[in-house]
């Protein structure tokens, strides 16, 4: 995504939702970011966006990083915008390249994502079940 794999940080409101960074639901932008292998998406654990009282807050503001270490993330309860500001702390010293292929799998999120993308998965125990499911 970024040329020559230089250490890069891009922070902003990408309107990209993904269960990978604790959103309730995903959207196309979030799925695209989550599939980009040469970057890491770093997001706070708490919501950054509050639209109206009757709507659920979301995490829309994230950092897209390549070969940079973010050591701390803090959502600040300041300002008058519907987006709370976020303080990202970048690691000091020599930056180790990120390894986007090494991830901890949250199987609940995986199960929800598969269900959202392809629907119910049939229960298969026999060859006949397998033939009937395709």
C-alpha positions as CSV (number, residue, x, y, z in Angstrom):
1,X,0.0,0.0,0.0
2,X,2.9,2.4,0.8
3,X,5.9,2.5,-1.5
4,X,9.2,0.9,-0.6
5,X,8.0,-0.3,2.8
6,X,9.2,2.9,4.4
7,X,8.0,3.5,8.0
8,X,4.6,5.2,7.5
9,X,1.7,6.2,9.7
10,X,-1.6,7.5,8.3
11,X,-4.2,8.5,11.0
12,X,-7.8,9.6,10.3
13,X,-11.5,8.9,9.9
14,X,-11.5,6.3,7.2
15,X,-15.2,5.3,7.8
16,X,-13.8,1.7,7.8
17,X,-15.6,-0.6,10.1
18,X,-14.4,-4.1,11.0
19,X,-14.8,-6.5,13.8
20,X,-11.0,-6.8,13.7
21,X,-10.9,-3.5,15.5
22,X,-14.0,-3.9,17.7
23,X,-16.7,-2.4,15.5
24,X,-20.2,-3.9,15.9
25,X,-20.4,-4.6,12.2
26,X,-18.1,-4.4,9.2
27,X,-18.4,-2.5,5.9
28,X,-16.7,-2.7,2.5
29,X,-13.9,-0.3,3.5
30,X,-13.1,-2.2,6.7
31,X,-12.9,-5.5,4.8
32,X,-10.6,-3.9,2.2
33,X,-8.3,-2.6,4.9
34,X,-8.3,-5.9,6.8
35,X,-7.3,-7.7,3.7
36,X,-4.3,-5.5,2.9
37,X,-1.4,-7.6,3.9
38,X,1.5,-5.0,4.0
39,X,-0.2,-2.8,6.6
40,X,-1.5,-3.0,10.1
41,X,-4.6,-1.2,11.3
42,X,-4.3,0.0,14.9
43,X,-7.5,1.1,16.6
44,X,-8.5,2.1,20.2
45,X,-10.6,-0.2,22.2
46,X,-13.2,2.5,23.0
47,X,-15.5,4.3,20.5
48,X,-14.2,7.4,18.7
49,X,-17.4,8.5,17.0
50,X,-20.7,9.5,18.6
51,X,-23.5,10.7,16.2
52,X,-26.7,10.9,18.1
53,X,-28.0,9.8,21.5
54,X,-30.1,7.0,20.0
55,X,-27.2,5.5,17.9
56,X,-24.5,3.2,19.1
57,X,-21.0,4.7,19.1
58,X,-18.4,3.3,16.7
59,X,-14.7,3.1,16.2
60,X,-14.1,5.0,12.9
61,X,-10.8,6.7,13.6
62,X,-7.8,4.4,13.2
63,X,-4.1,4.4,12.3
64,X,-2.8,2.6,9.3
65,X,0.8,1.7,9.9
66,X,3.7,0.1,8.1
67,X,7.0,-0.7,9.8
68,X,6.0,1.5,12.8
69,X,5.2,0.5,16.4
70,X,2.3,2.2,18.1
71,X,2.9,1.7,21.9
72,X,-0.2,3.4,23.3
73,X,-3.6,4.6,22.2
74,X,-5.8,6.9,24.2
75,X,-9.2,8.3,23.2
76,X,-9.5,11.8,24.6
77,X,-12.9,13.1,25.9
78,X,-12.3,16.6,24.5
79,X,-13.6,18.9,21.8
80,X,-17.0,19.6,20.4
81,X,-16.9,17.3,17.3
82,X,-18.8,14.1,17.0
83,X,-15.4,12.4,16.8
84,X,-13.2,12.2,19.9
85,X,-9.5,13.0,19.3
86,X,-7.1,10.1,19.7
87,X,-3.6,10.2,21.0
88,X,-1.3,7.6,19.4
89,X,2.2,7.2,20.9
90,X,4.8,5.9,18.5
91,X,7.5,3.6,19.8
92,X,11.0,5.0,20.5
93,X,14.3,3.6,19.3
94,X,14.8,1.3,16.4
95,X,11.5,0.3,14.7
96,X,11.1,-3.3,14.1
97,X,9.1,-4.2,11.0
98,X,5.6,-5.3,11.7
99,X,4.6,-8.8,10.8
100,X,1.0,-8.5,9.5
101,X,0.8,-12.2,8.9
102,X,1.2,-13.0,12.6
103,X,-2.2,-12.3,14.2
104,X,-4.2,-13.6,17.2
105,X,-7.4,-15.2,15.9
106,X,-10.6,-14.2,17.7
107,X,-12.7,-17.2,16.6
108,X,-16.0,-15.5,17.6
109,X,-15.2,-12.6,15.3
110,X,-14.2,-15.1,12.6
111,X,-17.5,-16.9,13.0
112,X,-19.5,-13.7,12.8
113,X,-17.6,-12.5,9.7
114,X,-18.1,-15.8,7.9
115,X,-21.8,-15.8,8.7
116,X,-22.1,-12.1,7.5
117,X,-20.2,-12.9,4.3
118,X,-21.7,-16.3,3.2
119,X,-24.6,-17.0,5.5
120,X,-25.3,-20.2,7.4
121,X,-22.9,-23.0,7.0
122,X,-24.5,-26.4,6.6
123,X,-23.7,-29.2,9.1
124,X,-21.8,-31.9,7.2
125,X,-21.1,-35.4,8.5
126,X,-21.3,-37.7,5.5
127,X,-20.3,-37.7,1.9
128,X,-24.0,-37.4,1.0
129,X,-24.3,-34.3,3.2
130,X,-21.3,-32.8,1.4
131,X,-22.8,-33.6,-2.0
132,X,-26.1,-32.1,-1.1
133,X,-24.5,-28.9,0.3
134,X,-22.8,-27.9,-3.0
